[in-house]
């Protein structure tokens, strides 16, 4: 959200004001509370600024850098041939490819180091994986749980825009390569009847 950073700055200013006020009037409980809150607000502000710096330079899909996700995830090594998830599975995580190669089988898309996958399922009503993700070589991926991903998505507009650009690119690629998978989504009953020669 755009208001996240201003709110944190306002909270820091408020902490400093009440620390001075508490010292002046010897209000020790209030002083103790604000001395606890101030480091927390400073830490959260630094975290937001760090994230914004990492993604603010994003201008195009080709230059997207999702390596920031490594700071919020755990690595997992997977041998070639491993299915990370299968079509129809319930989505519970987003994946960042640290090394190796992942193929989205039904979509005929191969992804390499530095790319993400598994994000589209978080934005659909179906809440199911649309493709099987398989390691074509020994790979290492970072697993980001849904709660962490959504927090990052809503916390920084630039990061959210980068995600939406990636989703749009993937959907366009999928429609171009496998239009049969999406025909039922875009065509109504009448169009389907015309396509099959029936009414």
Buried (B, 14 or more C-beta within 10 A) or exposed (E): EEEBBEBBEEBBEBBEEBBEEBEEEEBEEBBEBBEEBBEEBBEBBEEBEEBBEBBEEBEEEEEBEBEBBEEBBEEBEBEEEBEBBEBEBEBBBBBBBBBBBBBBBBBBBEBEBEBBBBBBBBEEEEEEBBBBBBBBBBBBBBBBBBEBBBEBBEBBBBBBBBBEBBBEEBBEBBBEEBEEBEEEEEEEEEEEEEEEEEE
